[in-house]
Amino acid sequence: MNSLVLAGLVMGGYLLAYHTYGKFLARKIFKINPDAVCPSTAFQDNFDFVPTKKEILFGHHFTSIAGLGPIVGPAIAIIWGWVPAVIWIFFGAIFFGAVHDFGALIISLRAKGRSIGDITGDVINARSRILFLLIIFFALLIVIAVFGLIMAILFTMYPVAVIPVWFEIIIAFCLGHIVYKRGIDILWPSIIAVIIMYLTIVAGVYWPVDLKIILGISAEYELITWIIIVLLFSSWLASSLPVQTLMQPRDFINSHQLLIAMALLCSGILIAHPSIVAPATNFSVKGAPPILPFIFVIIACGAISGFHSLVSSGTTSKQCASEADAQFIGYGSLLMEGTLATLVIIAISAGIGLGLPGSSGEILIGKAAFIHHYSSWEAASGLGSKLGAFIYGSANMIQVCGIPNDIAIAIMSVFVVSFASTTIDTATRIQRYVVVELAGSYNFKFLTKRQAGTAFAVITAGFLAFYDGTGKGALKLWPLFGSVNQLLASLSLMIITIYLAKQKIRAVYTFLPMIFMIVITCWALILNLNNFFLTGNWLLFFIGIFIFALQVWLIIEGLIIWKKIKSLQ
C-alpha cells in the first residue's frame, strides 16, 4: 500500500470522527455546559489552578499524554504487521482512547479538579479510592524512574540533543514571563521561541555534548550523571514551579515542535510517497508473545492509555477555562496522538525502506531494511532499536524536503527527547497530587505541602532507579507497566461509566470499551504471571499477583455500586 493513501485515510477518518462522534459525546453524553464555572477559575491560585487558553492547554495536554508512547508502542507492535497496528490505532483512538480521555477530563472538571483516583471515593466508596490511588502511585513511580533513565539514555545516544533540550528551559522561562507577566499575546513570542529552538538544534549538531569527554568519565557514570540531572532539573524543578512558569510554555513549544515534525513527515510522504515495505501481517514472529492480547497492551498511547486519565484529571482539569474547550483538548488531543502514531507506523514501515545502515555498514533498502531490523522479537528489542527505527525512517522522509541528514536526525532526536521530558514533568506533578491526596487521608500533614510532596515523588523514584546502583532499577518492574497502564484505563472507564449511570445518562459508549479493556488487561496480566512463574521471576510474580488482586477487588466494588444504581432506576 502507498503511504500517502494510508495517511490520507486515517487523517480524514479522524477529522470526520471529531465532528461527528466527538460532538455527539460532548452534547448528548457528557452534556457540555459552557457556562459552568471550572476549577481553574473557582480555585485560581496561579500555581496549579490557572485558567488557560485552549490552544495553550492543548499543547500542554497533548505533549503530556504523548511522550514516547505513540512512538515506542507502534515501533514494537509493527513486527506483527502494519495492518493490525493501524486498525487498533484508528478505531482504538476514536471509540476507546478519546472517549476515555474526554470523560476523565469532564468528571474532574465537575469534581473541583480532583484526580480520577480521588473521585473514586465519590463514585464508589472511600476504600476503593485508596486502592485506586495506590495503583496510580505505583504506576507513576515506574514512569518517573524509567523516563529519567530513558532521557539519560537518549542524551548518550544523541549528544546533539543536549544543547537544544536544556536551552529550551531558558526559552520557556522567557516565553512564560512575556505572556503571563507582560501580558503580550502568545502568537508572535511563541513563533520566535520556536525559531530560536531550531537554531539551538543546529548548534547541537556542531557542538554535541558528550559527558564522557567533558568530565572524563566512563559510559556507566555518564548514564548515572544524566539520570541525576534529569530527576533534579527536569522532574523536580518543572514540577515544583507554578505551571505557567515553565511547564505550560515548554509544552507549548513542544507542541509546535510536534506540528513542525508532523508537517515535515507529511511533506515527505507527499513528495516521496514511499510504498510500505513491512508485511501486512506476520503472526509467527520468532520469540514474540501472542499478538492477542498483547497488541492492545503494547500499543497504548495512540489508541488508549490509562496514564492519559491521570493527565486529564491531574494537570489539565486544573487549567481548563471552560467546559466548551473540553472536546478540543480531551477528544481532539487523542486523535492527534493517533495521527502521530500512524505517522510513526509509516516512518517505520515505509521510511525505513528508503535506507538503513546494515550490520556491516552497507545501506539496506526496501524489504531488506525492514527485515534486517525486525528479523525477530529480540532483534527489535531495546530502546535504541525501537527509537532508532523511527528516527532513521522519519529522517529519510524529511531528507526529501531538502534537509541534510545530520540535521534531520537531530530534529527527530530532539523531538523525541523533548516529549520524554514533558512526560516526566507531568508525571512528577501528578504524583505530587497523589501523594498529597493519600497523605491527607492518613493525616500526614507534612506531605500535604507542595514542596514536600514533590520531593517525596522524586526521591522515591530516585530510590527505585538507584537501588541496584546503576540507575536501571526500575527496568526490573517495567514488564508489568503495560498491564498496569491498561488496568488504569479500564478502571478509569469504570469510574466514568458509573458516574454517567448515576446521572441517568446512557453509559453504553463507555461501558463497552470498559468491558473490552478489563478482559484484555486480565488476559495479558494472567499470561505475564504465568511467564513470571515459569521463569522463576518471583519479584514480578508477587507484585503482579498483588496488582491483579487490587484490580479484581476494585471491579467487584464497582459491580456492587452498579447493581445498586440499576436497582434504583
C-alpha positions, 0 to 999 in steps of 0.5 A, spaced: 500 500 500 502 507 498 503 511 504 500 517 502 493 513 501 494 510 508 495 517 511 490 520 507 485 515 510 486 515 517 487 523 517 480 524 514 477 518 518 479 522 524 477 529 522 470 526 520 470 522 527 471 529 531 465 532 528 461 527 528 462 522 534 466 527 538 460 532 538 455 527 539 459 525 546 460 532 548 452 534 547 448 528 548 453 524 553 457 528 557 452 534 556 457 540 555 455 546 559 459 552 557 457 556 562 459 552 568 464 555 572 471 550 572 476 549 577 481 553 574 477 559 575 473 557 582 480 555 585 485 560 581 491 560 585 496 561 579 500 555 581 496 549 579 489 552 578 490 557 572 485 558 567 488 557 560 487 558 553 485 552 549 490 552 544 495 553 550 492 547 554 492 543 548 499 543 547 500 542 554 495 536 554 497 533 548 505 533 549 503 530 556 499 524 554 504 523 548 511 522 550 514 516 547 508 512 547 505 513 540 512 512 538 515 506 542 508 502 542 507 502 534 515 501 533 514 494 537 507 492 535 509 493 527 513 486 527 506 483 527 504 487 521 502 494 519 495 492 518 493 490 525 497 496 528 493 501 524 486 498 525 487 498 533 490 505 532 484 508 528 478 505 531 482 504 538 483 512 538 476 514 536 471 509 540 476 507 546 482 512 547 478 519 546 472 517 549 476 515 555 480 521 555 474 526 554 470 523 560 476 523 565 477 530 563 469 532 564 468 528 571 474 532 574 472 538 571 465 537 575 469 534 581 473 541 583 479 538 579 480 532 583 484 526 580 480 520 577 483 516 583 480 521 588 473 521 585 473 514 586 471 515 593 465 519 590 463 514 585 464 508 589 466 508 596 472 511 600 476 504 600 476 503 593 479 510 592 485 508 596 486 502 592 485 506 586 490 511 588 495 506 590 495 503 583 496 510 580 502 511 585 505 505 583 504 506 576 507 513 576 513 511 580 515 506 574 514 512 569 518 517 573 524 512 574 524 509 567 523 516 563 529 519 567 533 513 565 530 513 558 532 521 557 539 519 560 539 514 555 537 518 549 542 524 551 548 518 550 545 516 544 544 523 541 549 528 544 546 533 539 540 533 543 543 536 549 544 543 547 537 544 544 533 540 550 536 544 556 536 551 552 529 550 551 528 551 559 531 558 558 526 559 552 520 557 556 522 561 562 522 567 557 516 565 553 512 564 560 514 571 563 512 575 556 505 572 556 503 571 563 507 577 566 507 582 560 501 580 558 503 580 550 499 575 546 502 568 545 502 568 537 508 572 535 513 570 542 511 563 541 513 563 533 520 566 535 521 561 541 520 556 536 525 559 531 530 560 536 529 552 538 531 550 531 537 554 531 539 551 538 538 544 534 543 546 529 548 548 534 547 541 537 549 538 531 556 542 531 557 542 538 554 535 541 555 534 548 558 528 550 559 527 558 564 522 557 569 527 554 567 533 558 568 530 565 572 524 563 568 519 565 566 512 563 559 510 559 556 507 566 557 514 570 555 518 564 548 514 564 548 515 572 550 523 571 544 524 566 539 520 570 541 525 576 540 531 572 534 529 569 530 527 576 533 534 579 532 539 573 527 536 569 522 532 574 523 536 580 524 543 578 518 543 572 514 540 577 515 544 583 514 551 579 507 554 578 505 551 571 505 557 567 512 558 569 515 553 565 511 547 564 505 550 560 510 554 555 515 548 554 509 544 552 507 549 548 513 549 544 513 542 544 507 542 541 509 546 535 515 542 535 510 536 534 506 540 528 513 542 525 515 534 525 508 532 523 508 537 517 515 535 515 513 527 515 507 529 511 511 533 506 515 527 505 510 522 504 507 527 499 513 528 495 516 521 496 510 517 497 514 511 499 510 504 498 510 500 505 515 495 505 513 491 512 508 485 511 501 486 512 501 481 517 506 476 520 503 472 526 509 467 527 514 472 529 520 468 532 520 469 540 514 474 540 508 473 545 501 472 542 499 478 538 492 477 542 492 480 547 498 483 547 497 488 541 492 492 545 497 492 551 503 494 547 500 499 543 497 504 548 498 511 547 495 512 540 489 508 541 488 508 549 492 509 555 490 509 562 496 514 564 492 519 559 486 519 565 491 521 570 493 527 565 486 529 564 484 529 571 491 531 574 494 537 570 489 539 565 482 539 569 486 544 573 487 549 567 481 548 563 477 555 562 471 552 560 467 546 559 466 548 551 474 547 550 473 540 553 472 536 546 478 540 543 483 538 548 480 531 551 477 528 544 481 532 539 488 531 543 487 523 542 486 523 535 492 527 534 496 522 538 493 517 533 495 521 527 502 521 530 502 514 531 500 512 524 505 517 522 510 513 526 507 506 523 509 509 516 516 512 518 517 505 520 514 501 515 515 505 509 521 510 511 525 505 513 525 502 506 528 508 503 535 506 507 538 503 513 545 502 515 546 494 515 550 490 520 556 491 516 555 498 514 552 497 507 545 501 506 539 496 506 533 498 502 526 496 501 524 489 504 531 488 506 531 494 511 525 492 514 527 485 515 534 486 517 531 490 523 525 486 525 528 479 523 525 477 530 522 479 537 529 480 540 532 483 534 527 489 535 528 489 542 531 495 546 530 502 546 535 504 541 532 499 536 525 501 537 527 509 537 532 508 532 527 505 527 523 511 527 528 516 527 532 513 521 525 512 517 522 519 519 529 522 517 529 519 510 522 522 509 524 529 511 531 528 507 526 529 501 524 536 503 531 538 502 534 537 509 541 534 510 541 528 514 545 530 520 540 535 521 534 531 520 536 526 525 537 531 530 530 534 529 527 527 530 532 526 536 530 532 539 523 531 538 523 525 541 527 527 547 523 533 548 516 529 549 520 524 554 521 530 558 514 533 558 512 526 560 516 526 566 514 533 568 507 531 568 508 525 571 512 528 577 506 533 578 501 528 578 504 524 583 505 530 587 497 530 587 497 523 589 501 523 594 498 529 597 491 526 596 493 519 600 497 523 605 491 527 607 487 521 608 492 518 613 493 525 616 500 526 614 500 533 614 507 534 612 506 531 605 500 535 604 505 541 602 507 542 595 514 542 596 514 536 600 510 532 596 514 533 590 520 531 593 517 525 596 515 523 588 522 524 586 526 521 591 522 515 591 523 514 584 530 516 585 530 510 590 527 505 585 532 507 579 538 507 584 537 501 588 541 496 584 546 502 583 546 503 576 540 507 575 536 501 571 532 499 577 526 500 575 527 496 568 526 490 573 518 492 574 517 495 567 514 488 564 508 489 568 507 497 566 503 495 560 498 491 564 498 496 569 497 502 564 491 498 561 488 496 568 488 504 569 484 505 563 479 500 564 478 502 571 478 509 569 472 507 564 469 504 570 469 510 574 466 514 568 461 509 566 458 509 573 458 516 574 454 517 567 449 511 570 448 515 576 446 521 572 441 517 568 445 518 562 446 512 557 453 509 559 453 504 553 459 508 549 463 507 555 461 501 558 463 497 552 470 499 551 470 498 559 468 491 558 473 490 552 479 493 556 478 489 563 478 482 559 484 484 555 488 487 561 486 480 565 488 476 559 495 479 558 496 480 566 494 472 567 499 470 561 505 475 564 504 471 571 504 465 568 511 467 564 513 470 571 512 463 574 515 459 569 521 463 569 522 463 576 521 471 576 518 471 583 519 479 584 514 480 578 510 474 580 508 477 587 507 484 585 503 482 579 499 477 583 498 483 588 496 488 582 491 483 579 488 482 586 487 490 587 484 490 580 479 484 581 477 487 588 476 494 585 471 491 579 467 487 584 466 494 588 464 497 582 459 491 580 456 492 587 455 500 586 452 498 579 447 493 581 445 498 586 444 504 581 440 499 576 436 497 582 434 504 583 432 506 576 
